[in-house]
Structures are given as structure tokens and as C-alpha cells.
Amino acid sequence: MPKLCLTGGIACGKSLLSRYLRARGIETLDADDIVHELIPAEERRRLAPLVFADSAARRALEAQIHPLVKARIASFLAAAEPGVPRLAIIPLLFECKWDKEYDIICCVTSDRAKQIERMVNTRGYSRAEAEARLSAQMDVAEKARKSHYVIPNNGTAQDLEHEAARFAAWLKERIE
């Protein structure tokens, strides 16, 4: 079974896309969920302003957390049942330089303005907080250029669900 990965920028729709993919029989594991298990919500809220403002602090935290995340993802992928695709959702795939470990990389993208709008409206971030988070990550267009399959997500949830169906069909052609 090829090693499959979904990446993309913050607020591009990775979580919603993964829900649609799970409905199509693709098992997923999200690196963000692993981080949330490792670092309690209160601690994440305390650390966020520090690590998004100070790249050295962010790298130090990532050096502690990323090996644990990587190990959990490796175990998840290794335990795949025959014929059941498993997809790791790794927002920082390229930033961590883990991309060479995956056979197929899908990137979900959104326009920067749409990402900011989503962070402000659905996550309660200020515009400055949203900009800081975007600045801390590789540009989503660069991630798209490095990926095998790109799903644009600037439309409706229904549009994204349609794209999920197309991607699932594309995947099945390649892994069967």
C-alpha cells in the first residue's frame, strides 16, 4: 500500500476534506490531533503567542513534539489493512521535510484572504493572529507545487465534497 499524505495551509479545509474522505473508506490520522493529545489546550493557548512570534521557540517546541507525531503516524500507516487506504494528514509536511517518505501527496489549498476569513470567523483569531500563523508556514502555493494532487477549496462545502470524491477515485485508480 503506498504511503499517502494530505497537507495544506491552515484553514484550507484539511479537516473537512478528511471527513469526506473517511466517508469514502479512506482511514485518516491527523497530526494536529496527535499534537492536541500531547499538549493540553490550556498549554497550547499559552504557547501560541510565543511560538508564532519567535521562530527559535517554535523550532525548539517542534524538535520535542515532531518525533512523537512522526512515530504515531508511522505506526498508523504500518497497521493498514489490505485494500484499505490510510492517509496521514500533516499540515507541516514540507516544513518538516517529511515529504520524501510519502508516495502520494495531496494538497488542499485556499486563497490567503479565504484562509484569514476562516481563521477570524470560525476560530476567533484576530487578523494579526491569523497573519502570524500564515507567516509561520510555507506558502500554500509552494506546497501545491510540490504535491502530486491539488484540491482547491475556495468554494462551498459541497464543492469540497465533490473534490473529495474525485480525489478518492483518483487514489483508487493508483493503488489497486
Secondary structure, DSSP 8 states (H G I E B T S, - for coil): ---EEEEE-TTSSHHHHHHHHHTTT-EEEEHHHHHHHHS-HHHHHHHHHHHHH-HHHHHHHHHHHHHHHHHHHHHHHHT--TT--EEEE-TTTTTTT-GGG-SEEEEEE--HHHHHHHHHHHH---HHHHHHHHHTS--HHHHHHTSSEEEE-SS-HHHHHHHHHHHHHHHHHHH-
